[in-house]
Amino acid sequence: MSLLLDTFTILAVLAGLFFFAAGTAGLLRFPDTSSRLHALTKADNLGLGLIVLGLLPQMGGVLPALKLLVIWGLALLAGATVGPLIARLARQEDAPP
């Protein structure tokens, strides 16, 4: 059973790293702020979720697993809050006077 859990952890963490890399590529390659933010927040949230999901079976108990889930939830909340604020600021700067 340990080999199966270790394999699941490795696959989920690698998938999460792939989405982090895809979000970074979107940040570097997309032309405008809105599309960059969209690519970055969506890919990073999914990447972090996959990494947390992969690490959950490796936790020693319920409390460390809950800590991981709280950290993921805070990251989701921060991305959902800051992303639109940055987009609004970029729209205001691009607007003609």
Secondary structure, DSSP 8 states (H G I E B T S, - for coil): -HHHHHHHHHHHHHHHHHHHHHHHHHHHH-SSHHHHHHHHHHHHHHHHHHHHHHHGGG-SSHHHHHHHHHHHHHHHHHHHHHHHHHHHHHHHHHS--
